[in-house]
Amino acid sequence: MSNENNTILGIDVNLICEFFLNTERQGPGSPEVTLKALSFIDHLTDHSRIADLGCGMGGQTMTLARHTPGQITGLDFFLGFVERFNHNARVLNLQERVKGIVGSMDALPFEEEELDLIWSEGAIYNIGFERGLNEWRKYLKTGGYVAVSESSWFTEERPAEIHDFWMSVYAEIDTIPNKVAQIQKAGYIPVATFILPEYCWTENYFTPLVKAREIFSRKYAGNKTVEELISFQHHEAELYRKYKEFYGYVFYIAKKMK
């Protein structure tokens, strides 16, 4: 998937983002998964600088902030997400060290070697896994970490239906060993890799979408684009139920080498 030309799958990105304002999560995940990934990262202090790229409304960012020190900047291109992000930070009294800003993954507003940790849950696909790893590396200090969750194949072979679906929406999906090789090629030391549990997709992502679709369908009754979006979501959920043993999200944690 790509948000080039402000569309994803031919659907206006702003409409998709507006839809997800009706959900707590914008993709598969959980606080437990965020904390598991964080457990592999050392040496964060009150002076650490952390960036959450493609932060959405900041569910995972707030989990990070409650369990690690340092200043955290959440970055997303959609203003509605950033406004909700900053509201959530204020509600949790985290606004002194957690701030959301509008920005683009391919033009980060940071200095070179400024960051101790780059985080991105389910969002690096917007720029591409390899491109993101390579372009973001310069913003990390030596010894800094990158932690991202990314769609990955669990097997070398898979049924044509699910293979063709992913080739149409995100051709960069690859096997876990190939993703790890890309991490090493980009100049990082792989630290940890783990598959997100099934409930991150079913209970935490697909189930809450039901109510969000009801809200959106009422607001945009008769809108063909909204109908296409909802139809795609139903198709995506059905494919996951049929083929979940072949693919899913994988968390990759890596450390920048000298």
N, C-alpha and C positions, 0 to 999 in steps of 0.2 A: 504494500500500500504506500501511497505517496500523497502528500498534500500540495504537490506542485500544481500551479494554476488554481489553487484554492478549492480543489475537489479531491474526494476520495471515492473511488469506484464510480466516478461521474456524478457524485452527489456533493452539493456545496458543503464545504468544511464547517462553515458557521452554523448551518442547520444541524449537522451532526453534533457539534459541540453544544448547541442549545439543548438537544435531546439529552445529552449526558449531564446537564445541570440538574436533571431529575433523578440522578443516581448518586450513591455515595462513592462508588468506584467507577473508573473509566476503563477498567480492564481486569483480567484475572489476577488475584493476589490475596494477601491477608496480612494482618499485623504480625502474625507468627513467622511468616515467610520473610518479611522485612527484617525482623529481629534476627532470624537465622543468618541471613546474608550479612547483617551488621556484625555478627559475632566473629567473622573472619577478618575484621578490619582492626588494626592495632594503632595505638599511639595518637588517638584524637584527644585534643585538649581544649581548654577554653579559647585558645587562640586559633583553633582550626577553622578553615574556610571550606564549606561544603556547598555544592550546587546540585540541585535536583532538576534535571533537564526533562522537559515534558511533564511537569509536575501535576498537571490537572488541577483539581481542587485541593490537593495536598494531603489526602488521607495517609499515604505512606510517609510524607514529609513530617507530619505531626508525630507519627510514631518514632521516626528518627530523632526528632527534637526532644522527645520525652526521655530518650535513652542514650543520648550522646551529647557532649558539650560542643561548643563552637557556634559560629555564625552560619546560618543556612539561608541560601537564596534559592527560591523556587522560580523556574523560568517556564513560561508557556506562551504560545502565540495568541491564545484566545483570551480576550479581556475578561469575559464572563467568568472563566475559570480562575483567573488571577484575583479578581474581586472576591470571589468566594473563598479562595485560599487565604487572603489577608483577613477576611472576616473570621475564618476558623482559627487563625493564629491569635486573634484578639480574644476570642471566646476562651481559648486555652491559656491566655496570659503569656503567650510566647512571642508577642510582637516585637519585643526588644532584640531578639536574636533570630527571628524567622520572618523573612520578607519575600513576597511574591512580586515578580516583575514580568512585564510583557516583553518577549524577545524571541529570537529565532535560534534554533540549534546550529544552524550553519553560519552564524555570526555572533558568537558568544561575547557578552560584554565584560569579559574578565581579562586581567593581565596574564601574560605568559608566566607559568610556574606560580600562580596565585593560589591554586586550590589544593587541598589535602585529600579531597574525596569528590568524585563525580558519581552521582546516582541517577539512574533512569530506569523506572519500572514500566515495561511494556511500551516504551516510546521511542527507543533508538531506531526502530524501523522507519520513522519519519525521515531520517537522513540516510539510513542504511547502516548495517552493523559494522562493516569494514570501514566505511567512510567516517562514521562517528568515532570509532576507536582511534583512527589515525589523526583526525583533525582535532579531537579533544585532548589528545595526549600532551600537547604543548602547554595547556593550561594547568596541568598537574605538576606539583613539585616532584622532584626525584623521591621515590619511595611512597608517593601518593597512590591512591587506589581508585579504580573504576569498578562500579557494581551495576550491572544491567540485567534485566530479564528480557528474553528474546525467544521468539517462536523457533522451535527446533524439531528435527526429525529424531525419533527414538530408534529407528531401524534403517537399514540400508535400502530396503525395498518396501513399497507400500502400494495399496490398491490405486488404480488409475483415477478413480473419482476424487479421492482426497489429494492425490498428487496434482491433478489438473486444477483443482480449486486453489491450492496454495500458489501454483505457478501464475495464476491469474491475479492474485491479490498481493503476493509478496514473494517474488522469485528468489530472494536472498535467503529464504529458509534453507537450512542445511543440517547435517548431522552434528551431534555434539563434538565428536573428535575434530571435525572440520572447523567448527567454530573456535575450538581451543587453539587449533593451528593458526587461525586468523589472529587470535589474540597474541600469540607468540610472535608472529610475523610483524605485528604492529609495534612491538617493542615492550611488551608487558610480560611479567611472570604470572602464569595462571596460579591462582591461590585456591579456589574452590569452585565447584560446579555441582548444582543439584536441581532436580526436577520439582516443579511446583506440584503439590498434591491436587488430586481431582477436585476437591471441594472448592479450591480457589476459582475454578471455572463454573461449577454447578451452583453451589450455594451462594457464593460471593459475587458472581458475575451474571450468569444467565437468569437465575431466579429473580433478582431485583429488577431486571430489564422488563419483566412482565408489567409491573405497575407503571414504569416509565413510559412504556408503549401506550398504555391506556390513557395517560395524561396527554401525550403527544397526539394521539389519534383524535381525541376530543378537540384539542386546540386547532389541529390542521385537518379537520374532517374533509374528505374528498380530495386532498392534496396528493397527487400521483407520486411526487418525489418522496414524501413521507411514507407512502405505501410501499415504495421500492426499498426504502431503508428498513422498514419493519420486516418485509419479506426476506431481505438479505440476512437479518439477524436470526430469523427463524431457521433459515437454511444453515447458517453457521452453527447454531446450537444442535441441529439435527446431525450435521456432519461430525461434530465433536462426540456426540453420543455413539455414533457408529464406529468411529475410527480413533478414539482417544488413546488406544494402545500404540498408535503410530506417531503421535506428535503431541506437543504441548509447549508450555513455557518452561524455560530453563534459566536459572540464575547463574550468571558468570561473574566471578569476583577476580580481579587481577591487580597487580602492583606494577607501577611504572619503574622500569630499569633506568640506569644512568644513561 
